[in-house]
Every structure is written in structure tokens, then in C-alpha cells.
Amino acid sequence: MANNPEDYQVFFGCSDFSGLFRGRAVSSTLYKSKLNTGCGWVPADQSLTPFGEIGSSNPFGSLGDLRLIPDQKAEYRIKCDEMISPLHFFLCDITNLDGSPWTCCARNYLKKGIKLLKERYGLSLKIGFEHEFTLIDEDLISEPVFSLRAFRKEEKFISILAQSLSHADIIAENFLPEYGVGQFEVPTSAKAALAAADDAVAFREITREVSRLTSRRVSFSPKVSPEAVGNGVHLHFSLLNDSGKNICEDKNQKGAMSKEFSAFCAGVLKHINSLTALGAPSSVSYLRLKPHNWAASYNTISLQDREAAIRICPEMRHNNRKISSFHGEIRLGDATASPYLHLGSVIQAGIIGLENSLEVTRFTENNPSEMTNKERKKLGLKRLPRSLKESISLLSSDETFMRSADPLFWECYSDMRLTEYAHTKKLNEKELCQ
């Protein structure tokens, strides 16, 4: 019997605590009948580390049943000539058997923050993700960074990726051959928070699929080698009011930040260590978060500084037409984090800032690593966590931030990450990157 070209597998998946996309596949001839009921899932799956082992003290054991329920607004279907069958998947919520949200669902953590921000303050976020990855080519001579030659060397890969992203309605604003050898940056156009995070999950899977099709080796790792330029995930964010207007800027206020935007950013800075545990959550993340590395290393907010934890980006105009609005960029995260936890933690910290009417009182103009201890202390500047173990410890002690989720959520997350730490703590930097 000839194969039916319309019979292929559709993946129902979730971005889990490890930052990986896991789930189950169902036949394309049956998947529509399963959109409302989804497929089975197991609580202990959320305790899987990136290395595939279950957290050593996970709170679930072998007990329990859950469902992966597809969000029909988060469907991605890509087909190009190089594919045998379409890349077709849905992003799912993890629910209890009665359909209620599961306590440890990362996507629900983000959805709760979005809802709370809207209900309490009438605000929403518009988010643009900036992705970085490295194409590893150990056998060929590298091309100059930022060059046309570096771009054209990967012309096939980039062309198929651009086509695939377009099919998925993910708008790549540009493809930049970055500072690192074989490194690319792809910023995507801003969307509402949940859609932006969904697209971020999809972007990684689509990029990996294109690497497979083109026989290229791609890595989103924060460091592919100790001496390499790091790969980050930067979040560009704007606060919008009920009318959808960007309310970040007020030229009469300090730093031209509106009271709401200042309070939101101050909340992020106050709980920056907890955000690091969720947004830069792997052992290798902390090889990137160092001074002079074009990545965040201190709890700083600065104007146009690409080593600040929060960079304030100015409005830009061309021929009297606005092409970019005043907004913030959070630069600590990387692709070892689930986009739902990364963005969800930002929203929860921002809500704490709004709740307590916090305010950004200082902007850093000089490199904190070159200041004296006395100067840093006067400005309240502290290093971000320097290891996965330290970041989890600081998260666990942040009682205010920990109220953003159920204790079971944090028990599961901390155990999974500490199991990862135990797996990697004896590795040297080179082994860790490998």
C-alpha cells in the first residue's frame, strides 16, 4: 500500500521547566478529534532535567495523571520542499483531569501574570524576543563577524529559516551575523505577551528543524565554548494601557520614565536574582553573565548600555515617522529558560513594583566592575548570581517573589535545577560547554 502523504504526525507539546519542548505526537488524520481533550501527561515529566533524568527528590514520584491540551491559537504548521512531512505542532497547557490549570504548568504561570497585570492595573505588555544562536562549523574557516560574507556563507540555512518563520507568522525583523564566530541574532516583531512567548518556543523548534534539514549544527547554548561570545535571549518590553497606548515615557519624570514604567522596572531590579534563576537557569548560563561579556552581570538599569540588566531604549524616528518607541530591554536571559518562566517572572516582579509604588532612583553610567566596592555600595550595585546553585538559593529566600506561584511549583522547579547542578558541578568550563 502506498503511503498517504496527508498522514503524518502532529506534535502536542509544552515548554517545560527545563526549557525543552516535550510532548506526544498524534496522527494528522486524528488530531482534530483530540484538540479539546488533548493527550495524557505525567506530573514527574515536569521534573526532567535537560539531561533527561528526573529530579532526585521530585514531589510526584510515579503518581498522577494530567492532560496536554492544545491551544488552538498556538498552532504552527510549516512545510517546505526540503521536508518529507510538515513540521506541525501545537503549544499546550498542562491541565488536571477536570480541565483546570495544573499548578506546575509554566505556560499557566505566564497567563496568570498577564491576567493579574490587566485586572489590577489595566496594563498589558508588548514583547519582542531577540534570539541568538551559533552555527557550529569546526572544519571550515570562519568569515569576518557582522560581514556579508558571514551572512552568505549560511545563505541556504537563513533562506529556509526565513521562509519557515514567515509560514508560522513569526516576523523576523532582520538576520544579523553577530559578533561571535558563526553566531546569528534574529529579533522578532513585538506581540502581546502570550503570543510572543509562544512564538519564542516555536522559533527554537523551527530553527532546530532547519538545521536538521540543512545538515547544520545549531546551538542556542549561552556558551558553546568558554572563550566564545555568549548567546542570550533579550526581552524588549513596552507597557500598554487599556487603549493599547505605550505609556513607558514621561519626559517630566526621572530618566523620562513614567511612574508605572519606573515602578515596573524597579520591581524587576528588586527581584533580579529570582528572575535570573528562571531566565538564566542552567549551569552554563553563569559563564555568560560576567563583566565585559556584553551581558548583564550587575543589577543595573542604564540608558543604551548593552551590559545593563535593563537597558532603556530610546525612541527613534526617520523622516518624522516613529520607527521605535521608548521601551525597556531585559538582557539577563538565555535559551536554557522556558520563555514562559522567563517572561512570567518579569511580569510578576513588575507587578510587585507597581503594588509597592517602587521607583527607579539611579541609572548606572559607568561599568560597575571598574568601580570600587565603596562606589558600588553607594549605588546599591550587586553582582547577579554567579552559579546555578547560588541563584536557586537566592530564589528560595525571596519570599515576596515566591508568592507568585504555589509552593509545589517551586519545590518541583528547585529540585529539578539542583539535580542539574549535581550533574554538572564537577565539570570544568570546557566540559560544561560541550
Secondary structure as the mmCIF struct_conf table of DSSP 4:
data_model
#
loop_
_struct_conf.conf_type_id
_struct_conf.id
_struct_conf.beg_label_comp_id
_struct_conf.beg_label_asym_id
_struct_conf.beg_label_seq_id
_struct_conf.end_label_comp_id
_struct_conf.end_label_asym_id
_struct_conf.end_label_seq_id
TURN_TY1_P TURN_TY1_P1 PRO A 5 GLU A 6
STRN STRN1 GLN A 9 SER A 15
TURN_TY1_P TURN_TY1_P2 PHE A 17 SER A 18
BEND BEND1 GLY A 19 GLY A 19
STRN STRN2 PHE A 21 SER A 27
TURN_TY1_P TURN_TY1_P3 SER A 28 LEU A 30
HELX_RH_3T_P HELX_RH_3T_P1 TYR A 31 LYS A 34
TURN_TY1_P TURN_TY1_P4 LEU A 35 THR A 37
STRN STRN3 CYS A 39 TRP A 41
HELX_RH_3T_P HELX_RH_3T_P2 PRO A 43 SER A 47
STRN STRN4 LEU A 48 LEU A 48
TURN_TY1_P TURN_TY1_P5 PRO A 50 PHE A 51
BEND BEND2 GLY A 52 GLY A 52
HELX_LH_PP_P HELX_LH_PP_P1 GLU A 53 GLU A 53
STRN STRN5 ILE A 54 ILE A 54
HELX_LH_PP_P HELX_LH_PP_P2 GLY A 55 GLY A 55
TURN_TY1_P TURN_TY1_P6 SER A 56 SER A 57
BEND BEND3 PRO A 59 PRO A 59
TURN_TY1_P TURN_TY1_P7 GLY A 61 SER A 62
STRN STRN6 LEU A 66 ILE A 78
TURN_TY1_P TURN_TY1_P8 ASP A 81 GLU A 82
BEND BEND4 ILE A 84 SER A 85
STRN STRN7 LEU A 87 THR A 95
TURN_TY1_P TURN_TY1_P9 LEU A 97 ASP A 98
BEND BEND5 GLY A 99 GLY A 99
HELX_LH_PP_P HELX_LH_PP_P3 SER A 100 SER A 100
STRN STRN8 PRO A 101 PRO A 101
HELX_LH_PP_P HELX_LH_PP_P4 TRP A 102 TRP A 102
TURN_TY1_P TURN_TY1_P10 THR A 103 CYS A 104
HELX_RH_AL_P HELX_RH_AL_P1 ALA A 106 TYR A 121
BEND BEND6 GLY A 122 GLY A 122
STRN STRN9 SER A 124 ILE A 136
BEND BEND7 GLU A 138 LEU A 140
HELX_LH_PP_P HELX_LH_PP_P5 ILE A 141 PRO A 144
TURN_TY1_P TURN_TY1_P11 VAL A 145 PHE A 146
BEND BEND8 SER A 147 SER A 147
HELX_RH_AL_P HELX_RH_AL_P2 LEU A 148 LYS A 153
TURN_TY1_P TURN_TY1_P12 GLU A 154 GLU A 154
HELX_RH_AL_P HELX_RH_AL_P3 GLU A 155 HIS A 167
TURN_TY1_P TURN_TY1_P13 ALA A 168 ASP A 169
STRN STRN10 ALA A 172 ALA A 172
STRN STRN11 LEU A 176 PRO A 177
BEND BEND9 TYR A 179 GLY A 180
TURN_TY1_P TURN_TY1_P14 VAL A 181 GLY A 182
STRN STRN12 GLN A 183 PRO A 187
STRN STRN13 THR A 188 THR A 188
STRN STRN14 LYS A 191 ALA A 192
HELX_RH_AL_P HELX_RH_AL_P4 ALA A 193 LEU A 213
TURN_TY1_P TURN_TY1_P15 THR A 214 SER A 215
STRN STRN15 ARG A 217 SER A 219
BEND BEND10 PRO A 222 PRO A 222
BEND BEND11 VAL A 224 SER A 225
TURN_TY1_P TURN_TY1_P16 PRO A 226 GLU A 227
BEND BEND12 ALA A 228 ALA A 228
HELX_LH_PP_P HELX_LH_PP_P6 VAL A 229 ASN A 231
STRN STRN16 VAL A 233 LEU A 240
TURN_TY1_P TURN_TY1_P17 ASP A 242 SER A 243
BEND BEND13 GLY A 244 GLY A 244
STRN STRN17 ASN A 246 ASN A 246
STRN STRN18 GLU A 249 GLU A 249
TURN_TY1_P TURN_TY1_P18 LYS A 251 ASN A 252
BEND BEND14 GLN A 253 GLN A 253
HELX_RH_3T_P HELX_RH_3T_P3 LYS A 254 ALA A 256
STRN STRN19 MET A 257 MET A 257
HELX_RH_AL_P HELX_RH_AL_P5 LYS A 259 LYS A 270
TURN_TY1_P TURN_TY1_P19 HIS A 271 HIS A 271
HELX_RH_AL_P HELX_RH_AL_P6 ILE A 272 GLY A 279
BEND BEND15 ALA A 280 ALA A 280
BEND BEND16 SER A 282 SER A 282
HELX_RH_3T_P HELX_RH_3T_P4 SER A 283 LEU A 287
TURN_TY1_P TURN_TY1_P20 ARG A 288 ARG A 288
BEND BEND17 LEU A 289 LYS A 290
TURN_TY1_P TURN_TY1_P21 PRO A 291 HIS A 292
BEND BEND18 ASN A 293 ALA A 295
STRN STRN20 TYR A 298 TYR A 298
BEND BEND19 ASN A 299 ASN A 299
STRN STRN21 ILE A 301 LEU A 303
BEND BEND20 GLN A 304 GLN A 304
TURN_TY1_P TURN_TY1_P22 ARG A 306 GLU A 307
BEND BEND21 ALA A 308 ALA A 309
STRN STRN22 ILE A 310 CYS A 313
HELX_LH_PP_P HELX_LH_PP_P7 PRO A 314 GLU A 315
STRN STRN23 MET A 316 HIS A 318
TURN_TY1_P TURN_TY1_P23 ASN A 319 ASN A 320
STRN STRN24 ARG A 321 SER A 324
BEND BEND22 PHE A 326 PHE A 326
STRN STRN25 HIS A 327 ILE A 330
BEND BEND23 LEU A 332 LEU A 332
TURN_TY1_P TURN_TY1_P24 ALA A 335 THR A 336
BEND BEND24 ALA A 337 ALA A 337
HELX_RH_AL_P HELX_RH_AL_P7 PRO A 339 GLU A 355
TURN_TY1_P TURN_TY1_P25 ASN A 356 SER A 357
BEND BEND25 ASN A 366 ASN A 366
HELX_RH_3T_P HELX_RH_3T_P5 PRO A 368 GLU A 370
BEND BEND26 MET A 371 MET A 371
HELX_RH_AL_P HELX_RH_AL_P8 ASN A 373 LEU A 379
TURN_TY1_P TURN_TY1_P26 GLY A 380 GLY A 380
STRN STRN26 ARG A 383 ARG A 383
HELX_LH_PP_P HELX_LH_PP_P8 LEU A 384 PRO A 385
BEND BEND27 ARG A 386 SER A 387
HELX_RH_AL_P HELX_RH_AL_P9 LEU A 388 SER A 396
TURN_TY1_P TURN_TY1_P27 SER A 397 SER A 397
HELX_RH_AL_P HELX_RH_AL_P10 GLU A 399 MET A 402
TURN_TY1_P TURN_TY1_P28 ARG A 403 SER A 404
BEND BEND28 ALA A 405 ALA A 405
HELX_RH_AL_P HELX_RH_AL_P11 PRO A 407 THR A 424
TURN_TY1_P TURN_TY1_P29 LYS A 425 LYS A 426
HELX_RH_AL_P HELX_RH_AL_P12 GLU A 429 CYS A 433
#
